[in-house]
Amino acid sequence: MFLHYLELAARSARASKGLSALMVLALALGIGACMTTLTVYHVLSGDPIPAKSARLFNVQLDASDMVGWKAGDEPTFDLTRFDATALLRDRKALRQSMSSGFNTAVSLPDAQVKPIFTSVRYTSADFFAMFDAPWQFGGSWNAADDVSEARVAVISASLNEKLFGGANSVGREVVVRGQPLRVIGVLKPWNVKPHYWDLTLGSYTDTEDFFLPFSTAMALKMGHWGNMDCWGRGAGGGSPLDLNSACAWVQYWVEFEKPEDAGAYRDYLVAYSEAQRAAGRFERPTNVRLRNVMEWLGAQKVLPADVRLQTWLAFGFLLVCIVNMVGLLLAKTLRRAGEIGVRRALGATRGDIFAQFVVEAGLLGLVGAVLGLLFANAGLWLVRQSPNDYARLAELDASMLALTLGLALVASLCAGLLPAWRAALVTPAVQLKVS
C-alpha cells in the first residue's frame, strides 16, 4: 500500500506543480535557515573532551589587592606563578597542570630548514594525559623533568612535517632561543575546539605546535602571550613572569578520579587562600572558583548570546514556513474533495485517505530536505566568510546531516496531519451528489 500511496503522491505533485513547488520551497527555506544556525550552535556548544569533561576543572584564586574590589566579583582570571607552583607542588589532585602560551622561532641545528615561527605551550608533565593528547611517536616528559628544567620538547604533527618531513623525530634536536632541545614526543593531528585550557588566546585558536616544560621556558627567558593581570607592586622591579611578581597569567587545571572529588579540593583551595591571607599575600576575602570544562565554557560565554538568539529566530522562521505549508496543503486538499469522495465511494476507508495524504506530505518533505540541505550549505559558506574566529568551523557533520533530513521529514509530516485529517472527513455522498 505504501508504494501505491507514493505513486498517488507523485501524481498529485505533478498535477499541481506550482503549488507543490511553493510548499517545497517554503519548507526548504525554513530548513536551510534553521540548520545553518543550529550547526553553528552545535559547533560552539559542543563538549571538547566528552570522555572526561566532568572530571577536569579550572582553578581560580583571588590573589589581587583591594583596589576595585566588589563583593561577588569573579576572581582573577588566571593564577600567579607563585600560586600555580605551590598547588602543583602539593599535588592534591589526580593530575594537575600549570601552563601558559607564547610564540617563538624553532629551527634545526644544521640550519637546513628556515626558522619556523610557531605557537608554544609551556606546561607541566600531566598536561598531555589530562587532555588526552594523541601520540604519533614517543611521549611526554615526567615530573622530574619539570623540576630539573630538562631541555626536552614535544611537537605537533604539523611542525614535525615542516621540520623533519613527517619522520619519527624522537631523539632529534631543535633549536629554540639559541638553545638545543631534544624532541621526545610527536603528537598526532590534534586540534581541540574550543581552546578551553587557555581562552585568553582566543576561544577557537589552533592547538599549539610546540610544547616544553614550564621550568625550561622560564630558564630560557621565554615571554608570554595572552591575558595578564598585575596589581599593587606588580613585577616589583623585575619581570612580571618572576616567581614572586604580583601578576596573574598562568592557567591551572586539575583532573579528579571522579567529579565528587572536587568538593574536597575546593576545601583545600579555601584553606590555601586563607593561609595566604594570613601570610599577607592575599588581601581580598577568600574567593575560589572550581569549574568543570562545560561550566568553565559557560561562565566565559564561549557561546555568543547572538548565536542563541539567531537559533531561536531560525526555529521561529521554520515554524512560520510549516504554518504556510499547512495552509497550502489545506487549500490543495479542498480542491481535491471530489477525488477523495470518489475514492471513498469505491471503498477507501478514512484511514486509507489519511495515510495517503500523510505520505504525500512526507514526499514533499523529502524533496524539501534535499533542497534545504543545499540552502544550509550555502548559509554555512556565508558564515565561513565572516570575520568571527569560529566561522571556519561551520561545517555540516554526519550528525547534523541526519538531523537535517529528520527535521524536514518531521516538519512536513506535522504540516500534513491537519490536511490529512481534513481529507479523511470528506463525506463521499455529498461530493458525489455535487458531481
C-alpha positions as CSV (number, residue, x, y, z in Angstrom):
1,M,0.0,0.0,0.0
2,F,2.8,2.4,0.8
3,L,4.1,2.2,-2.8
4,H,0.6,2.9,-4.0
5,Y,0.3,5.9,-1.8
6,L,3.7,7.1,-3.0
7,E,2.5,6.8,-6.6
8,L,-0.6,8.8,-5.8
9,A,1.5,11.4,-4.1
10,A,3.8,11.8,-7.1
11,R,0.8,12.1,-9.4
12,S,-0.7,14.8,-7.2
13,A,2.6,16.7,-7.1
14,R,2.8,16.6,-10.9
15,A,-0.9,17.7,-11.2
16,S,-0.3,20.9,-9.2
17,K,3.4,21.7,-9.9
18,G,3.2,25.3,-8.9
19,L,1.6,24.7,-5.5
20,S,3.9,21.7,-4.8
21,A,7.0,23.7,-5.7
22,L,5.8,26.6,-3.4
23,M,5.4,24.2,-0.5
24,V,8.8,22.6,-1.1
25,L,10.5,26.0,-1.4
26,A,8.9,27.2,1.9
27,L,10.0,24.1,3.8
28,A,13.5,24.2,2.2
29,L,14.0,27.9,3.2
30,G,12.9,27.1,6.8
31,I,15.1,24.0,7.0
32,G,18.1,25.8,5.4
33,A,17.9,28.8,7.9
34,C,17.3,26.5,10.8
35,M,20.2,24.1,10.1
36,T,22.6,26.9,9.3
37,T,22.2,28.5,12.8
38,L,21.8,25.1,14.5
39,T,25.0,23.9,13.0
40,V,26.9,26.9,14.3
41,Y,25.2,26.4,17.7
42,H,26.3,22.7,17.6
43,V,29.9,23.6,16.9
44,L,30.1,26.3,19.6
45,S,28.3,24.5,22.3
46,G,29.9,21.1,21.9
47,D,31.9,19.3,24.6
48,P,35.6,19.4,23.6
49,I,36.5,16.4,25.7
50,P,33.3,14.4,26.5
51,A,35.1,11.4,28.0
52,K,36.3,13.4,31.0
53,S,34.9,16.9,30.9
54,A,33.1,16.3,34.1
55,R,36.4,15.5,35.8
56,L,38.5,18.3,34.5
57,F,38.4,21.6,36.5
58,N,39.7,25.0,36.0
59,V,41.1,26.7,39.2
60,Q,40.7,30.4,40.1
61,L,42.0,32.1,43.2
62,D,41.7,35.8,44.0
63,A,45.2,37.0,44.8
64,S,44.6,40.6,43.8
65,D,44.7,43.7,46.1
66,M,41.6,45.6,47.3
67,V,41.7,48.2,44.5
68,G,38.4,48.0,42.7
69,W,37.1,45.0,44.8
70,K,33.4,44.3,44.8
71,A,31.8,41.5,46.8
72,G,30.7,38.7,44.5
73,D,33.0,39.6,41.6
74,E,34.9,36.9,39.7
75,P,38.4,36.2,41.0
76,T,41.4,37.0,38.7
77,F,41.2,35.0,35.5
78,D,44.5,33.2,35.9
79,L,46.8,32.3,38.8
80,T,50.1,33.9,39.7
81,R,53.2,31.8,39.0
82,F,53.8,31.5,42.8
83,D,50.3,30.1,43.5
84,A,50.4,27.7,40.5
85,T,53.8,26.4,41.6
86,A,52.5,25.9,45.1
87,L,49.4,24.0,44.0
88,L,51.5,21.9,41.7
89,R,53.9,21.0,44.4
90,D,51.1,20.0,46.8
91,R,49.7,17.5,44.3
92,K,46.2,17.3,45.8
93,A,44.6,16.1,42.6
94,L,44.9,13.0,40.4
95,R,46.6,15.2,37.8
96,Q,47.4,18.9,37.6
97,S,48.9,21.2,35.0
98,M,50.1,24.8,35.0
99,S,50.7,26.4,31.6
100,S,50.8,29.5,29.5
101,G,51.2,30.4,25.9
102,F,53.9,32.1,23.8
103,N,55.2,32.3,20.2
104,T,58.8,31.6,19.2
105,A,61.0,30.6,16.3
106,V,62.0,26.9,16.1
107,S,64.9,25.8,13.9
108,L,67.3,22.8,13.3
109,P,70.9,22.8,14.4
110,D,72.2,22.4,10.8
111,A,70.0,25.3,9.6
112,Q,68.7,23.2,6.6
113,V,65.3,24.5,7.4
114,K,64.5,28.2,7.9
115,P,63.3,29.0,11.4
116,I,59.6,28.5,11.8
117,F,57.7,30.9,14.0
118,T,55.2,28.8,15.9
119,S,52.8,28.7,18.8
120,V,54.2,27.4,22.1
121,R,52.6,25.9,25.2
122,Y,54.9,25.6,28.2
123,T,53.4,23.4,30.8
124,S,53.9,20.6,33.3
125,A,54.1,16.9,32.7
126,D,50.5,16.0,33.4
127,F,49.2,18.2,30.6
128,F,49.1,15.6,27.9
129,A,47.5,12.8,29.9
130,M,44.9,15.3,31.3
131,F,43.8,16.5,28.0
132,D,44.0,13.1,26.1
133,A,46.7,14.2,23.7
134,P,47.1,11.6,20.9
135,W,50.7,10.3,20.3
136,Q,52.2,9.5,17.0
137,F,55.8,9.0,18.2
138,G,57.3,9.0,21.7
139,G,55.6,10.6,24.7
140,S,55.7,13.2,27.4
141,W,58.3,14.3,29.8
142,N,57.9,13.5,33.6
143,A,57.7,15.4,36.8
144,A,61.4,15.1,37.4
145,D,62.0,16.9,34.1
146,D,59.7,19.7,35.3
147,V,62.0,20.1,38.4
148,S,65.3,19.8,36.5
149,E,64.5,22.3,33.7
150,A,65.0,19.4,31.2
151,R,65.9,20.5,27.7
152,V,63.1,18.5,26.0
153,A,60.1,19.2,23.8
154,V,57.0,17.8,22.2
155,I,56.0,18.9,18.8
156,S,52.8,18.7,16.7
157,A,52.4,16.5,13.6
158,S,52.2,19.7,11.5
159,L,55.5,21.1,12.9
160,N,57.1,17.6,12.6
161,E,56.2,17.6,8.9
162,K,57.7,21.0,8.3
163,L,60.9,20.2,10.2
164,F,61.5,16.5,9.7
165,G,59.3,15.6,6.7
166,G,56.9,13.7,8.9
167,A,59.6,11.1,10.0
168,N,60.0,9.8,13.5
169,S,61.9,12.7,15.0
170,V,62.2,11.4,18.6
171,G,65.8,11.9,19.7
172,R,66.4,14.7,17.2
173,E,67.3,18.2,18.3
174,V,65.6,21.5,17.6
175,V,66.9,25.0,18.5
176,V,64.8,27.5,20.4
177,R,66.2,30.9,21.6
178,G,69.7,29.6,20.8
179,Q,69.4,26.5,23.0
180,P,69.1,22.9,21.7
181,L,66.1,20.9,22.9
182,R,65.6,17.2,22.3
183,V,62.4,16.0,20.8
184,I,60.8,13.3,23.0
185,G,57.3,13.1,21.5
186,V,55.3,13.9,18.4
187,L,51.6,14.3,18.6
188,K,49.1,13.1,16.0
189,P,46.9,15.8,14.4
190,W,45.2,17.4,17.4
191,N,43.1,20.5,17.0
192,V,40.8,20.9,20.0
193,K,37.9,23.4,19.7
194,P,37.3,25.4,21.7
195,H,40.8,26.0,23.0
196,Y,39.4,25.6,26.5
197,W,42.6,25.2,28.6
198,D,43.6,28.8,27.6
199,L,40.8,31.1,26.4
200,T,43.0,34.1,26.7
201,L,44.5,33.4,23.3
202,G,41.0,33.1,21.7
203,S,38.3,30.5,22.1
204,Y,38.9,29.0,18.7
205,T,42.6,29.4,18.1
206,D,44.5,26.4,16.8
207,T,46.1,24.0,19.3
208,E,49.8,24.8,19.9
209,D,52.6,23.2,17.8
210,F,55.4,23.2,20.3
211,F,55.4,22.1,24.0
212,L,58.1,22.2,26.6
213,P,58.4,22.1,30.4
214,F,57.3,25.3,32.2
215,S,60.5,25.4,34.2
216,T,62.6,25.1,30.9
217,A,60.6,28.0,29.4
218,M,61.4,30.2,32.4
219,A,65.1,29.3,32.2
220,L,65.1,30.2,28.5
221,K,63.6,33.6,29.4
222,M,60.5,33.0,27.2
223,G,57.8,35.6,27.2
224,H,54.1,35.3,27.5
225,W,51.1,35.8,25.2
226,G,47.6,36.2,26.4
227,N,45.9,37.7,29.5
228,M,48.0,39.2,32.3
229,D,46.6,40.9,35.4
230,C,49.0,42.8,37.6
231,W,48.3,44.8,40.8
232,G,49.9,46.5,43.7
233,R,53.7,46.2,43.4
234,G,53.3,44.3,40.1
235,A,56.7,43.0,39.0
236,G,58.4,44.8,41.9
237,G,61.2,46.0,39.6
238,G,61.7,42.6,37.9
239,S,59.8,40.7,35.2
240,P,56.0,40.1,35.6
241,L,56.9,36.4,34.9
242,D,59.1,36.2,38.0
243,L,58.0,33.7,40.7
244,N,57.1,36.4,43.3
245,S,55.6,39.0,41.0
246,A,52.1,40.2,41.7
247,C,50.8,39.2,38.3
248,A,48.3,36.5,37.3
249,W,49.0,34.9,33.9
250,V,49.1,31.1,34.4
251,Q,46.3,28.7,33.5
252,Y,45.8,26.0,36.1
253,W,43.7,22.8,35.6
254,V,43.2,19.7,37.7
255,E,41.8,16.3,37.0
256,F,40.0,14.1,39.5
257,E,39.3,10.4,39.6
258,K,35.6,11.2,40.0
259,P,33.7,14.5,39.9
260,E,32.7,14.2,43.5
261,D,36.4,14.7,44.5
262,A,36.0,18.4,43.5
263,G,34.4,19.2,46.9
264,A,37.5,18.1,48.9
265,Y,39.8,20.0,46.5
266,R,37.7,23.1,46.8
267,D,38.1,22.9,50.6
268,Y,41.8,22.7,50.1
269,L,41.8,25.8,47.9
270,V,39.8,27.7,50.5
271,A,42.4,26.6,53.2
272,Y,45.2,27.6,50.9
273,S,43.7,31.0,50.3
274,E,43.2,31.6,54.0
275,A,46.8,30.7,54.7
276,Q,47.9,33.2,52.0
277,R,45.8,35.9,53.6
278,A,47.3,35.2,57.0
279,A,50.7,35.5,55.4
280,G,49.8,38.9,53.9
281,R,49.9,37.8,50.3
282,F,46.1,37.8,49.6
283,E,44.2,40.9,50.6
284,R,40.7,40.1,49.4
285,P,38.2,37.8,51.1
286,T,38.6,34.2,50.1
287,N,37.1,33.8,46.6
288,V,37.6,30.4,45.0
289,R,36.2,29.1,41.7
290,L,36.4,25.5,40.6
291,R,34.5,24.8,37.4
292,N,34.5,21.7,35.1
293,V,35.0,22.1,31.4
294,M,31.4,22.9,30.4
295,E,30.8,25.1,33.4
296,W,34.0,27.0,32.5
297,L,33.0,27.5,28.9
298,G,29.6,28.7,30.0
299,A,31.0,31.1,32.6
300,Q,33.3,32.6,30.0
301,K,30.5,32.9,27.5
302,V,32.3,31.0,24.8
303,L,28.9,30.5,23.1
304,P,27.9,34.1,22.0
305,A,24.5,35.3,23.0
306,D,23.7,36.4,19.4
307,V,24.1,32.7,18.3
308,R,21.5,31.6,20.8
309,L,19.1,34.4,19.6
310,Q,19.7,33.5,15.9
311,T,18.9,29.9,16.6
312,W,15.6,30.7,18.2
313,L,14.8,33.1,15.4
314,A,15.6,30.4,12.8
315,F,13.3,27.9,14.6
316,G,10.6,30.6,14.6
317,F,11.1,31.1,10.8
318,L,10.8,27.3,10.3
319,L,7.5,27.4,12.3
320,V,6.2,30.1,10.0
321,C,7.2,28.0,7.0
322,I,5.4,25.0,8.4
323,V,2.2,27.0,9.1
324,N,2.3,28.3,5.5
325,M,2.8,24.7,4.3
326,V,-0.3,23.7,6.3
327,G,-2.3,26.4,4.7
328,L,-1.2,25.4,1.2
329,L,-1.9,21.7,1.9
330,L,-5.4,22.5,3.2
331,A,-6.1,24.5,0.1
332,K,-4.9,21.7,-2.1
333,T,-7.0,19.2,-0.1
334,L,-10.2,21.2,-0.5
335,R,-9.6,21.4,-4.3
336,R,-9.4,17.6,-4.3
337,A,-12.6,16.9,-2.4
338,G,-14.3,15.4,-5.4
339,E,-11.4,13.0,-6.0
340,I,-11.5,12.0,-2.3
341,G,-15.2,11.4,-2.4
342,V,-14.9,9.0,-5.4
343,R,-12.1,7.1,-3.6
344,R,-14.3,6.8,-0.5
345,A,-17.2,5.6,-2.6
346,L,-15.0,2.9,-4.2
347,G,-14.2,1.5,-0.8
348,A,-11.3,3.5,0.6
349,T,-11.5,4.0,4.4
350,R,-10.8,7.2,6.3
351,G,-7.5,5.6,7.4
352,D,-6.6,5.0,3.8
353,I,-7.2,8.6,2.9
354,F,-5.4,9.9,5.9
355,A,-2.3,7.7,5.1
356,Q,-2.3,8.8,1.5
357,F,-2.2,12.5,2.4
358,V,0.4,11.9,5.1
359,V,2.7,10.1,2.6
360,E,2.2,12.9,0.2
361,A,3.3,15.4,2.8
362,G,6.3,13.2,3.6
363,L,7.3,13.1,-0.1
364,L,7.2,16.9,-0.2
365,G,9.3,16.9,3.0
366,L,11.9,14.7,1.5
367,V,12.3,16.9,-1.6
368,G,12.3,19.9,0.8
369,A,15.0,18.3,2.9
370,V,17.3,17.9,-0.1
371,L,16.8,21.5,-1.2
372,G,17.1,22.7,2.4
373,L,20.4,20.9,2.6
374,L,21.7,22.9,-0.3
375,F,20.4,26.1,1.3
376,A,22.1,25.1,4.6
377,N,25.4,24.6,2.9
378,A,25.1,27.9,1.2
379,G,24.3,29.6,4.5
380,L,27.3,27.9,6.2
381,W,29.5,29.1,3.3
382,L,28.4,32.6,4.1
383,V,29.1,32.1,7.8
384,R,32.6,30.9,6.9
385,Q,33.2,34.2,5.1
386,S,32.6,36.2,8.3
387,P,35.4,37.5,10.5
388,N,34.3,35.6,13.6
389,D,37.0,33.3,15.0
390,Y,34.6,30.4,15.0
391,A,33.4,30.9,11.4
392,R,35.8,28.4,9.8
393,L,34.3,25.6,12.0
394,A,30.8,25.9,10.5
395,E,30.6,22.6,8.7
396,L,27.8,20.1,8.5
397,D,28.9,16.8,10.0
398,A,27.2,13.4,9.8
399,S,25.0,14.0,12.8
400,M,23.8,17.4,11.5
401,L,23.2,15.9,8.1
402,A,21.0,13.3,9.6
403,L,19.3,15.9,11.7
404,T,18.5,18.0,8.6
405,L,16.8,15.1,6.9
406,G,14.9,14.1,10.0
407,L,13.8,17.6,10.8
408,A,12.5,18.1,7.3
409,L,10.5,14.9,7.4
410,V,9.1,15.6,10.8
411,A,8.2,19.1,9.9
412,S,6.4,18.0,6.7
413,L,4.6,15.2,8.4
414,C,3.4,17.6,11.2
415,A,2.3,20.0,8.5
416,G,0.4,17.2,6.7
417,L,-1.5,16.0,9.8
418,L,-4.3,18.6,9.7
419,P,-4.8,18.5,5.9
420,A,-4.8,14.6,6.1
421,W,-7.3,14.6,8.9
422,R,-9.5,17.1,7.0
423,A,-9.3,15.0,3.9
424,A,-10.3,11.9,5.9
425,L,-13.5,13.7,7.0
426,V,-14.7,14.3,3.4
427,T,-18.2,12.8,3.0
428,P,-18.4,10.8,-0.2
429,A,-22.2,11.1,-0.6
430,V,-22.0,14.9,-0.6
431,Q,-19.2,15.0,-3.1
432,L,-20.9,12.5,-5.5
433,K,-24.1,14.4,-5.2
434,V,-22.4,17.7,-6.1
435,S,-20.6,16.0,-9.0
